Amino acid sequence: MATDMTVANTIRDQLGSVTLSMLGAYHLAGDANSLQFGIKGCRRINKIGIRLDPDDTYTIEFWRIGKLTVRHGTVSENIVKVSSYQGVYVEDMHDVIKEETGLETRL
């Protein structure tokens, strides 16, 4: 059964292709309520997740995901949630992303 990508596609369209290009976005993935993608150019953050909440605002999470390491036969990932913003209106998404990443999102 295919996942309904309507919300993920809407978030992608709201951000815009210019913003995604400016962030160096890659590996866009979505589900019925969210969109997540990797970004380039920010040392502190390399993954962003945007989820539509029931009140028609967004929760935006910023992550730093490091490389897998293997020590003594144990595999571990370095995953850190850097920050999270709840209740973000669509018109504020660009400002929140710029504030957290330091990257421009508009020309």
C-alpha positions as CSV (number, residue, x, y, z in Angstrom):
1,M,0.0,0.0,0.0
2,A,1.4,3.4,-1.0
3,T,1.8,6.2,1.5
4,D,-0.2,9.3,1.0
5,M,2.5,11.9,0.2
6,T,0.1,14.9,0.0
7,V,1.4,16.6,3.2
8,A,5.1,15.8,2.4
9,N,4.7,17.3,-1.1
10,T,2.9,20.4,0.3
11,I,5.7,21.0,2.8
12,R,8.2,20.6,-0.1
13,D,6.2,23.1,-2.2
14,Q,5.9,25.6,0.7
15,L,9.7,25.6,1.2
16,G,10.2,25.9,-2.5
17,S,12.9,24.5,-4.8
18,V,15.1,27.5,-4.3
19,T,15.2,27.0,-0.6
20,L,15.9,23.3,-0.9
21,S,18.7,24.1,-3.4
22,M,20.2,26.7,-1.1
23,L,20.2,24.3,1.8
24,G,21.8,21.6,-0.4
25,A,18.8,19.3,0.5
26,Y,19.2,15.7,-0.3
27,H,17.4,12.4,0.4
28,L,14.0,13.9,0.7
29,A,11.7,11.4,2.4
30,G,8.1,11.8,3.5
31,D,5.1,10.1,5.0
32,A,1.5,11.0,5.6
33,N,2.3,13.9,8.0
34,S,5.9,15.0,7.4
35,L,8.9,15.6,5.3
36,Q,12.6,15.1,6.3
37,F,15.8,15.7,4.4
38,G,19.5,16.1,4.8
39,I,21.2,19.4,4.3
40,K,24.8,20.5,3.5
41,G,26.8,23.5,4.6
42,C,26.0,23.5,8.3
43,R,28.4,21.9,10.7
44,R,25.9,21.7,13.6
45,I,22.9,20.3,11.7
46,N,22.6,17.9,8.8
47,K,19.0,16.7,9.0
48,I,15.7,18.6,9.2
49,G,12.3,17.1,9.9
50,I,9.1,19.0,9.4
51,R,5.8,17.6,10.7
52,L,2.3,19.0,10.2
53,D,0.5,19.1,13.6
54,P,-3.3,18.9,14.1
55,D,-3.6,22.6,14.7
56,D,-2.3,23.3,11.2
57,T,1.1,24.5,12.4
58,Y,4.4,22.6,12.1
59,T,7.0,21.1,14.4
60,I,10.5,21.5,13.0
61,E,13.3,19.3,14.4
62,F,17.0,19.8,13.7
63,W,19.3,16.8,14.0
64,R,23.0,16.0,13.8
65,I,23.5,12.5,12.6
66,G,27.1,11.2,12.6
67,K,28.7,8.2,11.0
68,L,28.3,4.7,12.3
69,T,31.1,3.5,14.4
70,V,32.1,0.0,15.2
71,R,34.0,-0.8,18.4
72,H,34.6,-4.3,19.8
73,G,31.9,-5.7,17.5
74,T,29.2,-3.1,18.6
75,V,27.8,-0.7,16.0
76,S,26.7,2.7,17.3
77,E,25.2,5.8,15.7
78,N,25.9,9.3,16.8
79,I,22.4,10.9,16.7
80,V,21.7,14.1,18.5
81,K,18.5,16.2,18.3
82,V,19.9,19.7,18.3
83,S,16.6,21.6,18.7
84,S,12.9,21.4,18.1
85,Y,10.3,24.1,17.4
86,Q,6.6,23.6,17.9
87,G,3.7,25.7,16.7
88,V,5.5,27.1,13.7
89,Y,3.3,28.8,11.1
90,V,4.1,28.2,7.4
91,E,5.2,31.8,6.9
92,D,7.8,31.4,9.7
93,M,9.4,28.2,8.5
94,H,12.1,29.9,6.5
95,D,13.1,32.2,9.5
96,V,13.3,29.2,11.9
97,I,15.5,27.2,9.5
98,K,17.8,30.2,8.9
99,E,18.0,30.9,12.6
100,E,19.0,27.3,13.4
101,T,21.3,26.5,10.5
102,G,22.7,30.0,9.7
103,L,22.0,29.2,6.0
104,E,20.1,31.6,3.8
105,T,16.8,30.2,2.5
106,R,15.7,33.0,0.2
107,L,17.3,35.0,-2.6
